[in-house]
Amino acid sequence: MALYEICNGKSATQVGRSTGRNPQTVMEWVHRYNRSGMETLKYRHTGGYPPLFH
């Protein structure tokens, strides 16, 4: 959803504020999407407890 908001003209600061994320984190999502496309949006378990539903 953050990427959608960026595409519709919001800044990383605005998206970060509305999602509770650091704007730098939001920009990293954008850069990662630009490098890898839709593959970036797939869920990848990176640690912690596994999700109850996948």
C-alpha positions as CSV (number, residue, x, y, z in Angstrom):
1,M,0.0,0.0,0.0
2,A,2.9,2.3,0.7
3,L,4.2,1.9,-2.8
4,Y,0.7,2.8,-4.1
5,E,0.7,6.0,-2.1
6,I,4.1,6.9,-3.4
7,C,2.9,6.4,-7.0
8,N,0.0,8.7,-6.3
9,G,2.2,11.6,-5.3
10,K,2.7,11.2,-1.5
11,S,6.2,11.7,-0.2
12,A,8.1,9.1,1.8
13,T,7.7,11.3,4.8
14,Q,3.9,11.4,4.4
15,V,3.7,7.7,3.9
16,G,6.0,7.0,6.8
17,R,3.9,9.2,9.1
18,S,0.7,7.5,8.1
19,T,2.1,3.9,8.4
20,G,4.3,4.5,11.5
21,R,7.5,3.7,9.5
22,N,10.7,5.7,9.1
23,P,10.7,7.5,5.7
24,Q,14.1,5.9,5.0
25,T,12.4,2.5,5.3
26,V,9.7,3.6,2.9
27,M,12.3,4.7,0.4
28,E,14.2,1.4,0.8
29,W,10.9,-0.4,-0.2
30,V,10.7,1.9,-3.3
31,H,14.3,1.2,-4.3
32,R,13.8,-2.6,-3.7
33,Y,10.7,-2.6,-5.8
34,N,12.5,-0.7,-8.6
35,R,15.3,-3.3,-8.6
36,S,13.2,-6.5,-8.3
37,G,9.6,-5.6,-9.2
38,M,6.7,-7.7,-8.0
39,E,9.1,-10.4,-6.5
40,T,9.9,-7.9,-3.8
41,L,6.3,-7.9,-2.6
42,K,6.2,-11.6,-1.8
43,Y,6.3,-12.6,1.8
44,R,9.6,-14.0,3.0
45,H,9.9,-15.4,6.6
46,T,13.2,-13.9,7.9
47,G,13.0,-14.9,11.6
48,G,10.9,-15.1,14.7
49,Y,7.8,-17.2,15.0
50,P,6.3,-18.5,11.7
51,P,2.9,-17.0,10.8
52,L,-0.2,-18.8,11.9
53,F,-1.6,-18.7,8.4
54,H,0.4,-18.4,5.2
